[in-house]
Amino acid sequence: MNAKYILLVEDNPDDVLLTKRAFEKGKFLNPIHVASDGSEAIDFLFAKGEFEDRDASDTPALILLDLKLPKISGFEVLHRVRSNDATKLIPVVILTSSKEEDDIVKGYELGANSYIRKPVNFDSFVDTVRQLGFYWLLINEPVCKH
């Protein structure tokens, strides 16, 4: 990919579409790679399975991570991302509908950079994604890869 791309880990096709539309409305041109479950996200990040030909050193600029995922939970994906030297510094924003205090605490304990509840209203969602993209893709200074 070699562009500042986003890895969106989301199993709900409607939320994928909404997120992509929100980035478009926010005028973000970053490519978005979608993983529809936790297992696919892990395989993509670590160049395994169907992604074994992918350059694993080409890491996303940002991971947007749902928690309630099939196969492997968002918490386990986050744990694996933070446990690997190649991925541990990638910003991870939990983008979920969960309002459970335990989920918020666990997300931060596992190393999430931010925890955002998905707004129900599309205009609010667009604004949230715009602000999220603006901060993580334009303002935040990422660690430079050597």
Phi, psi and omega in degrees: 000309175053022171239167176288086184258163181248137171259115178258116180254101188208130182265347181269112182302327178294319179290326176298311180299314179299318181295316179298317178297320180296319177294320178297315179296329177279001178066030174269126183260004181300134175297147178240120173262130182254129170250125188270359173203170183296323180296317179296322179298315179297313179301318180296310184298323186252017175052056179243167175054231183294348181254015185297340178273354180284146176283107184295342179281349177274085185266153179291156175284337185202141173245123172258119193236120171281157180266317185272090184239151173289158174071295179229129183292160175301326178298318180292321176301312180300316179302314181293322177298313183286341182272357185246130182302327183287338185238353190296341182259001178293130176297131178238121177249119175283122180237100191216165176268353183292130176251010183291126179302321179299323178293319179298310181299312181298319178302313179291321178299327180277356173107017176297144177277335182200155179229116183235130175277134179292124174291150180281321183282132184300316181298321177293321179296316178301315180296318179298313180294322178299312179295319179300310179297317180302313181292303189286333183259338183243316186273312184300137175267110179283164174289133179282137176274143178257000000 
